[in-house]
Amino acid sequence: MFPAVIFAAGFGTRMQELTVNTPKPLLSFNGSALIEHAIGHARNSKAPSISVNAHFQSEKLVNYFSGSDVTVFVEENEILDTGGGLKRITLAQNLGTVFTMNSDTLWTGINPLELLMEQWDPETMDALLLCVAPENAVGRTGKKGDFSIGDDNVITRGGIYTYASCQILKSQIVRDFSQTVFSLNAIWDDMIYHKRAKAVIYPDPWIDIGTKQAFEQAKQKFHGS
């Protein structure tokens, strides 16, 4: 298994009053912090380390993970975006291939990291993205997907499949990127061009908690589970 990097630096503005005093990853979700869903998958898959980036109300994330096995990297001056945040963490820890996960999504069935690991082939891939079909993309805003999946599971932009917030990625490519603040989309574009980005389909519902409404609906769905 690879180290896990969990993105938790966003402002969560679409959550409205819920994130005025609490960063989105620490919102209470049926008895535990929302981010614990991603962390649970990382621990269950025996990821050798877990790192989290933080910006908005970062001191609360630092305090929450104090004394735990999770390392928090605070982005003090500005949000570095997904690519920049991953670059900073992998440089600081000298990480190679990693899992990345979002802290505000739910994978409702099998462990997404183990599914990715089963299909990972470093000889033919620089990134392996977890995707879901439209019927399993719960809470997804908008009607369009992110990718098409072609022969040998190679992805292209546009299509019915939605990125399900989890991937395996060779971080050296991110570390070599010249910019400090950038999205992983810039990295994916180059991989897609060279047919080095592939996908695996997550067979169970994936829930994107992007809004207050989606959050409340997810809590009702998983109440007592």
Contacts in CASP RR format, 6 or more apart in sequence:
PFRMAT RR
TARGET T0000
AUTHOR 0000-0000-0000
METHOD contacts of the structure
MODEL  1
MFPAVIFAAGFGTRMQELTVNTPKPLLSFNGSALIEHAIGHARNSKAPSI
SVNAHFQSEKLVNYFSGSDVTVFVEENEILDTGGGLKRITLAQNLGTVFT
MNSDTLWTGINPLELLMEQWDPETMDALLLCVAPENAVGRTGKKGDFSIG
DDNVITRGGIYTYASCQILKSQIVRDFSQTVFSLNAIWDDMIYHKRAKAV
IYPDPWIDIGTKQAFEQAKQKFHGS
1 45 0 8 1.000
1 46 0 8 1.000
1 47 0 8 1.000
1 48 0 8 1.000
1 99 0 8 1.000
1 113 0 8 1.000
1 117 0 8 1.000
2 47 0 8 1.000
2 48 0 8 1.000
2 96 0 8 1.000
2 97 0 8 1.000
2 98 0 8 1.000
2 99 0 8 1.000
2 117 0 8 1.000
2 168 0 8 1.000
3 47 0 8 1.000
3 48 0 8 1.000
3 49 0 8 1.000
3 50 0 8 1.000
3 51 0 8 1.000
3 93 0 8 1.000
3 95 0 8 1.000
3 96 0 8 1.000
3 98 0 8 1.000
3 99 0 8 1.000
4 38 0 8 1.000
4 42 0 8 1.000
4 47 0 8 1.000
4 49 0 8 1.000
4 50 0 8 1.000
4 51 0 8 1.000
4 98 0 8 1.000
4 99 0 8 1.000
4 100 0 8 1.000
4 101 0 8 1.000
4 113 0 8 1.000
5 51 0 8 1.000
5 52 0 8 1.000
5 53 0 8 1.000
5 86 0 8 1.000
5 89 0 8 1.000
5 90 0 8 1.000
5 95 0 8 1.000
5 98 0 8 1.000
5 99 0 8 1.000
5 100 0 8 1.000
5 101 0 8 1.000
6 35 0 8 1.000
6 38 0 8 1.000
6 39 0 8 1.000
6 42 0 8 1.000
6 50 0 8 1.000
6 51 0 8 1.000
6 52 0 8 1.000
6 53 0 8 1.000
6 100 0 8 1.000
6 101 0 8 1.000
6 102 0 8 1.000
6 103 0 8 1.000
7 52 0 8 1.000
7 53 0 8 1.000
7 82 0 8 1.000
7 85 0 8 1.000
7 86 0 8 1.000
7 100 0 8 1.000
7 101 0 8 1.000
7 102 0 8 1.000
7 103 0 8 1.000
8 23 0 8 1.000
8 24 0 8 1.000
8 25 0 8 1.000
8 35 0 8 1.000
8 52 0 8 1.000
8 53 0 8 1.000
8 54 0 8 1.000
8 61 0 8 1.000
8 103 0 8 1.000
9 53 0 8 1.000
9 54 0 8 1.000
9 55 0 8 1.000
9 56 0 8 1.000
9 58 0 8 1.000
9 75 0 8 1.000
9 79 0 8 1.000
9 80 0 8 1.000
9 85 0 8 1.000
10 23 0 8 1.000
10 24 0 8 1.000
10 55 0 8 1.000
10 56 0 8 1.000
10 79 0 8 1.000
11 19 0 8 1.000
11 24 0 8 1.000
11 55 0 8 1.000
11 56 0 8 1.000
12 19 0 8 1.000
12 23 0 8 1.000
12 24 0 8 1.000
12 56 0 8 1.000
12 104 0 8 1.000
12 210 0 8 1.000
13 19 0 8 1.000
14 210 0 8 1.000
14 211 0 8 1.000
14 212 0 8 1.000
15 24 0 8 1.000
15 27 0 8 1.000
15 210 0 8 1.000
15 211 0 8 1.000
15 212 0 8 1.000
15 215 0 8 1.000
16 212 0 8 1.000
17 212 0 8 1.000
18 24 0 8 1.000
18 27 0 8 1.000
18 212 0 8 1.000
18 215 0 8 1.000
19 27 0 8 1.000
19 56 0 8 1.000
21 57 0 8 1.000
22 57 0 8 1.000
22 60 0 8 1.000
23 54 0 8 1.000
23 56 0 8 1.000
23 57 0 8 1.000
23 58 0 8 1.000
23 60 0 8 1.000
23 61 0 8 1.000
24 34 0 8 1.000
24 103 0 8 1.000
24 104 0 8 1.000
25 33 0 8 1.000
25 34 0 8 1.000
25 35 0 8 1.000
25 52 0 8 1.000
25 61 0 8 1.000
25 103 0 8 1.000
25 104 0 8 1.000
26 33 0 8 1.000
26 34 0 8 1.000
26 35 0 8 1.000
26 60 0 8 1.000
26 61 0 8 1.000
26 64 0 8 1.000
27 33 0 8 1.000
27 34 0 8 1.000
27 215 0 8 1.000
28 34 0 8 1.000
29 36 0 8 1.000
29 37 0 8 1.000
29 215 0 8 1.000
29 218 0 8 1.000
29 219 0 8 1.000
29 222 0 8 1.000
30 219 0 8 1.000
30 222 0 8 1.000
30 223 0 8 1.000
30 224 0 8 1.000
30 225 0 8 1.000
33 64 0 8 1.000
34 103 0 8 1.000
34 104 0 8 1.000
34 209 0 8 1.000
35 52 0 8 1.000
35 103 0 8 1.000
35 104 0 8 1.000
37 105 0 8 1.000
37 106 0 8 1.000
37 107 0 8 1.000
38 101 0 8 1.000
38 102 0 8 1.000
38 103 0 8 1.000
38 105 0 8 1.000
39 50 0 8 1.000
39 70 0 8 1.000
41 101 0 8 1.000
41 107 0 8 1.000
41 111 0 8 1.000
41 112 0 8 1.000
41 113 0 8 1.000
42 50 0 8 1.000
42 99 0 8 1.000
42 101 0 8 1.000
42 113 0 8 1.000
43 50 0 8 1.000
44 111 0 8 1.000
45 111 0 8 1.000
45 113 0 8 1.000
45 114 0 8 1.000
45 117 0 8 1.000
47 99 0 8 1.000
47 113 0 8 1.000
49 69 0 8 1.000
49 71 0 8 1.000
49 93 0 8 1.000
50 69 0 8 1.000
50 70 0 8 1.000
50 71 0 8 1.000
51 70 0 8 1.000
51 71 0 8 1.000
51 72 0 8 1.000
51 73 0 8 1.000
51 89 0 8 1.000
51 93 0 8 1.000
52 61 0 8 1.000
52 65 0 8 1.000
52 70 0 8 1.000
52 71 0 8 1.000
52 72 0 8 1.000
52 73 0 8 1.000
52 103 0 8 1.000
53 72 0 8 1.000
53 73 0 8 1.000
53 74 0 8 1.000
53 75 0 8 1.000
53 80 0 8 1.000
53 85 0 8 1.000
53 88 0 8 1.000
53 89 0 8 1.000
54 61 0 8 1.000
54 62 0 8 1.000
54 72 0 8 1.000
54 73 0 8 1.000
54 74 0 8 1.000
54 75 0 8 1.000
55 74 0 8 1.000
55 75 0 8 1.000
55 76 0 8 1.000
55 78 0 8 1.000
55 79 0 8 1.000
58 72 0 8 1.000
58 74 0 8 1.000
58 75 0 8 1.000
58 76 0 8 1.000
61 72 0 8 1.000
62 72 0 8 1.000
62 74 0 8 1.000
65 71 0 8 1.000
65 72 0 8 1.000
71 93 0 8 1.000
73 85 0 8 1.000
73 88 0 8 1.000
73 89 0 8 1.000
73 92 0 8 1.000
75 85 0 8 1.000
75 88 0 8 1.000
78 181 0 8 1.000
79 181 0 8 1.000
80 87 0 8 1.000
80 88 0 8 1.000
80 180 0 8 1.000
80 181 0 8 1.000
81 181 0 8 1.000
81 182 0 8 1.000
81 183 0 8 1.000
81 184 0 8 1.000
82 100 0 8 1.000
82 183 0 8 1.000
82 184 0 8 1.000
83 174 0 8 1.000
83 177 0 8 1.000
83 182 0 8 1.000
83 183 0 8 1.000
83 184 0 8 1.000
83 186 0 8 1.000
83 187 0 8 1.000
84 174 0 8 1.000
84 177 0 8 1.000
84 179 0 8 1.000
84 180 0 8 1.000
84 181 0 8 1.000
84 182 0 8 1.000
86 98 0 8 1.000
86 100 0 8 1.000
86 169 0 8 1.000
86 171 0 8 1.000
86 174 0 8 1.000
86 184 0 8 1.000
87 171 0 8 1.000
87 174 0 8 1.000
87 175 0 8 1.000
87 177 0 8 1.000
87 180 0 8 1.000
89 95 0 8 1.000
90 96 0 8 1.000
90 98 0 8 1.000
90 171 0 8 1.000
90 174 0 8 1.000
90 175 0 8 1.000
91 175 0 8 1.000
95 171 0 8 1.000
96 170 0 8 1.000
96 171 0 8 1.000
96 172 0 8 1.000
97 122 0 8 1.000
97 168 0 8 1.000
97 169 0 8 1.000
97 170 0 8 1.000
97 171 0 8 1.000
98 168 0 8 1.000
98 169 0 8 1.000
98 171 0 8 1.000
99 113 0 8 1.000
99 116 0 8 1.000
99 166 0 8 1.000
99 167 0 8 1.000
99 168 0 8 1.000
100 166 0 8 1.000
100 167 0 8 1.000
100 169 0 8 1.000
100 184 0 8 1.000
101 112 0 8 1.000
101 113 0 8 1.000
101 165 0 8 1.000
101 166 0 8 1.000
102 165 0 8 1.000
102 166 0 8 1.000
104 208 0 8 1.000
104 209 0 8 1.000
104 210 0 8 1.000
105 164 0 8 1.000
105 165 0 8 1.000
105 166 0 8 1.000
105 206 0 8 1.000
105 207 0 8 1.000
105 208 0 8 1.000
105 209 0 8 1.000
106 206 0 8 1.000
106 207 0 8 1.000
106 209 0 8 1.000
106 218 0 8 1.000
106 222 0 8 1.000
107 164 0 8 1.000
107 166 0 8 1.000
107 202 0 8 1.000
107 204 0 8 1.000
107 206 0 8 1.000
108 204 0 8 1.000
108 205 0 8 1.000
108 206 0 8 1.000
108 207 0 8 1.000
109 204 0 8 1.000
109 205 0 8 1.000
110 202 0 8 1.000
110 203 0 8 1.000
110 204 0 8 1.000
112 130 0 8 1.000
112 164 0 8 1.000
112 166 0 8 1.000
112 202 0 8 1.000
113 166 0 8 1.000
115 130 0 8 1.000
115 200 0 8 1.000
115 202 0 8 1.000
116 128 0 8 1.000
116 130 0 8 1.000
116 166 0 8 1.000
116 167 0 8 1.000
116 168 0 8 1.000
116 200 0 8 1.000
117 168 0 8 1.000
118 200 0 8 1.000
119 128 0 8 1.000
119 153 0 8 1.000
119 198 0 8 1.000
119 200 0 8 1.000
120 128 0 8 1.000
120 168 0 8 1.000
121 128 0 8 1.000
122 170 0 8 1.000
124 152 0 8 1.000
124 196 0 8 1.000
124 198 0 8 1.000
125 168 0 8 1.000
125 196 0 8 1.000
125 197 0 8 1.000
125 198 0 8 1.000
126 169 0 8 1.000
126 170 0 8 1.000
126 173 0 8 1.000
126 191 0 8 1.000
126 194 0 8 1.000
126 196 0 8 1.000
126 197 0 8 1.000
127 167 0 8 1.000
127 168 0 8 1.000
127 169 0 8 1.000
127 170 0 8 1.000
127 187 0 8 1.000
127 188 0 8 1.000
127 191 0 8 1.000
127 196 0 8 1.000
127 197 0 8 1.000
127 198 0 8 1.000
128 167 0 8 1.000
128 168 0 8 1.000
128 169 0 8 1.000
128 197 0 8 1.000
128 198 0 8 1.000
128 199 0 8 1.000
128 200 0 8 1.000
129 147 0 8 1.000
129 155 0 8 1.000
129 163 0 8 1.000
129 164 0 8 1.000
129 166 0 8 1.000
129 167 0 8 1.000
129 188 0 8 1.000
129 197 0 8 1.000
129 198 0 8 1.000
129 199 0 8 1.000
129 200 0 8 1.000
130 163 0 8 1.000
130 164 0 8 1.000
130 165 0 8 1.000
130 166 0 8 1.000
130 167 0 8 1.000
130 199 0 8 1.000
130 200 0 8 1.000
130 202 0 8 1.000
131 146 0 8 1.000
131 147 0 8 1.000
131 149 0 8 1.000
131 155 0 8 1.000
131 161 0 8 1.000
131 162 0 8 1.000
131 163 0 8 1.000
131 164 0 8 1.000
131 199 0 8 1.000
131 200 0 8 1.000
131 201 0 8 1.000
131 202 0 8 1.000
132 161 0 8 1.000
132 162 0 8 1.000
132 164 0 8 1.000
132 201 0 8 1.000
132 202 0 8 1.000
132 205 0 8 1.000
132 206 0 8 1.000
133 160 0 8 1.000
133 161 0 8 1.000
133 201 0 8 1.000
134 145 0 8 1.000
134 160 0 8 1.000
134 161 0 8 1.000
134 162 0 8 1.000
136 202 0 8 1.000
136 203 0 8 1.000
136 204 0 8 1.000
136 205 0 8 1.000
136 206 0 8 1.000
137 145 0 8 1.000
137 162 0 8 1.000
137 164 0 8 1.000
137 206 0 8 1.000
137 208 0 8 1.000
138 205 0 8 1.000
138 206 0 8 1.000
138 207 0 8 1.000
138 208 0 8 1.000
139 207 0 8 1.000
139 208 0 8 1.000
139 209 0 8 1.000
139 210 0 8 1.000
139 214 0 8 1.000
139 217 0 8 1.000
140 162 0 8 1.000
140 208 0 8 1.000
141 208 0 8 1.000
141 210 0 8 1.000
141 211 0 8 1.000
144 158 0 8 1.000
144 159 0 8 1.000
145 158 0 8 1.000
145 159 0 8 1.000
145 160 0 8 1.000
145 161 0 8 1.000
145 162 0 8 1.000
146 157 0 8 1.000
146 158 0 8 1.000
146 159 0 8 1.000
146 161 0 8 1.000
146 162 0 8 1.000
146 163 0 8 1.000
147 155 0 8 1.000
147 156 0 8 1.000
147 157 0 8 1.000
147 158 0 8 1.000
147 159 0 8 1.000
147 161 0 8 1.000
147 162 0 8 1.000
147 163 0 8 1.000
147 199 0 8 1.000
148 155 0 8 1.000
148 156 0 8 1.000
148 157 0 8 1.000
148 158 0 8 1.000
148 159 0 8 1.000
148 160 0 8 1.000
148 161 0 8 1.000
149 155 0 8 1.000
149 161 0 8 1.000
149 199 0 8 1.000
149 201 0 8 1.000
150 156 0 8 1.000
152 198 0 8 1.000
153 198 0 8 1.000
153 199 0 8 1.000
153 200 0 8 1.000
154 195 0 8 1.000
154 197 0 8 1.000
154 198 0 8 1.000
155 161 0 8 1.000
155 192 0 8 1.000
155 197 0 8 1.000
155 198 0 8 1.000
155 199 0 8 1.000
156 192 0 8 1.000
157 189 0 8 1.000
157 192 0 8 1.000
161 199 0 8 1.000
161 201 0 8 1.000
162 206 0 8 1.000
164 202 0 8 1.000
164 206 0 8 1.000
165 206 0 8 1.000
165 208 0 8 1.000
169 184 0 8 1.000
169 187 0 8 1.000
173 187 0 8 1.000
173 190 0 8 1.000
173 191 0 8 1.000
174 184 0 8 1.000
174 187 0 8 1.000
177 186 0 8 1.000
177 187 0 8 1.000
179 186 0 8 1.000
188 197 0 8 1.000
191 197 0 8 1.000
207 214 0 8 1.000
207 218 0 8 1.000
207 221 0 8 1.000
208 214 0 8 1.000
209 215 0 8 1.000
209 218 0 8 1.000
END
